[in-house]
Amino acid sequence: MAKVALIGASGAVGSRLLRELSDGGHIVTGIARNPEKIVALPGVTARKGDVFDTEGLADLIRGHDAVISSVHFLDSDTDALIEAVRASGVKRYLVVGGAGSLEVAPGKRLVDSPNFPAIYKAEAQKGADFLDRLK
């Protein structure tokens, strides 16, 4: 059993992760702008958090074994999220993202391929930039 902070716990992906973590017996702090939208599950505590408030987010995630971020890249700030995790002292940080940053050939990312759908390009590019920043 781990103590996990899940940022974006009320979203499409976040809510699925929340259920998996709860079903696995983990203690979860579900963080969202609107915590009332976080599903009530065993072991889950819903908390209000803002991905742009580095200090407030660091306070919410401090003391956890791991942090998972499942927020839209366009709706967040890469540096603020990374700094919040660093400031919290949590050593494990997982980021949920799309496939746009994956390589389709050595040195060639999917998001950079000519047939990548334009409608998803901005989100995928910001996700790829986030991955580069994490590296």
Buried (B, 14 or more C-beta within 10 A) or exposed (E): EEBBBBBBBBBEBBBEBBBEBBEEEBBBBBBBEEBEEBEEBEBBEBBEBBBEEBEBBBBBBBEBBBBBBBBBBEEBBBEBBBBBBEBBEBEEBEBBBBEBBBEEEEEEBBBBEEEBEEEBEEBBBBBBBBBEEEE
